[in-house]
Amino acid sequence: MYKITKEFHFSASHQLIGLPEDHPCARLHGHNYIVKVELTSDTLNEHGFVKDYRDLTPLKNYIDDELDHRHLNEVFGHDGMTAEYLSKTLYEWCAERWSEVSAVMVSETPKTWAEYRPK
């Protein structure tokens, strides 16, 4: 099995509605997000790639145009705008475009990661 990943960065705000008032994530706050997209394949294409990294430019454009410097609760219309939710949402966006997508990981801080990988 071959596996590649590509990393994307953006900054955005969110708020986790419904948490106790003393929870820091209940307040409006922002992160410098890192998104990693993983693609896998049993075989390589005619150029020796799982997928040409340049083919992932639509994801970069989507992140830059729709997510960067936005309030994610408004973008997605969701009160529980967690890294877990974002990883699944971005996985679904990618899977509609590239069959090789196997997982999406999202980091909100240097020490935390959430991953969505279908069964």
Secondary structure, DSSP 8 states (H G I E B T S, - for coil): -EEEEEEEEEEEEE-BTTS-TTSGGGS-EEEEEEEEEEEEESS--TTS-SS-GGGGHHHHHHIIIIITTSBHHHHHT-SB--HHHHHHHHHHHHHTT-TTEEEEEEEEETTEEEEE---
